[in-house]
Amino acid sequence: MSRSEAYEKGMEIRQQLMGDAMANQMAKTVYDDPIMEKFGEYTREAVFGLLWSRPGLDMKTRALICCITDTAPGRWPELEIHLQMARRQGWTEDELAEALLHTGGYIGVPAVREAMLIAKEVFAKMREEGGD
């Protein structure tokens, strides 16, 4: 099966956002069976290839939007992924923490507390691994 232009672009964008280590780890632990492989192919094309490549916003801003939109409905596993992507796009730990804190006035403190606990773990792990 040939890959679409959007799929190929999505592969590039996903790799840029995640980096080799994260992308390889997810391939081994998440997309390691036929059902999840289909999901991964879909997201590479539709989400990364079509959505993330749209003009109008830079990758750094898009990464921050993902962190905020993960926090509001409590999508904690996705928040972990998107915090790492946001750090790779140049957001500092302090900037991300401040963005999460700011959402407390709009979505509620309990959700932000959970997001901050996840951020604490993600940032510590990234520092341990040398990813700042």
FENRA-V978556 format. One line per field, one symbol per residue. ss: DSSP state (h for helix, s for strand, l for the rest). A space follows every 50 residues. Layout:
ss = ???
This chain:
ss = llllhhhhhhhhhhhhhhhhhhhhhhhhhllllhhhhhhhhhhhhhhhhh hlllllllhhhhhhhhhhhhhhhllhhhhhhhhhhhhhllllhhhhhhhh hhhhhhhlhhhhhhhhhhhhhhhhhhhhllll
